[in-house]
Amino acid sequence: MKVKQFHNANHFTIEYIDDEATKTTYFQSYNTVIAKIVQVNGCYPVLYVGDAWKYSQTTLKYFYLFISEYLHINLTTTNKKKEFEKILDKGLYEKGIVYVPIVKDNMEK
């Protein structure tokens, strides 16, 4: 398991490889897991998003950086929160060659 600060002291990524084929990367804000990316056998990653993703402006800022850097999900409108809510409701992000299934999750371990 690798824990790294993510752009500031209160946000982290935690990378966990539970076997040779499954890699999970968590995004944590303070003490709360906000999202995780699960990738099996190098296939398309799946983004799991907990309810806390929109907890505060600071959490939103770093959540958007996380999905941009790790999944190439780049929100382009001025209302990124509304844009991501539409993507989350659809359950899929598609743009060019980027294809990411997205699942609502309660982030219980």
Number of C-alpha atoms within 10 A of each C-alpha: 9 9 13 13 13 17 12 9 10 13 22 21 20 17 17 15 14 10 8 8 11 14 17 18 20 21 26 22 23 12 9 13 23 25 26 25 20 18 17 14 10 10 10 14 20 19 26 20 21 18 13 16 22 15 11 9 11 12 19 18 14 20 21 17 18 22 18 13 11 11 18 14 19 15 17 8 10 8 9 15 17 12 13 17 12 13 16 18 11 12 15 16 18 11 11 5 6 11 16 19 16 19 18 14 14 14 16 6 4
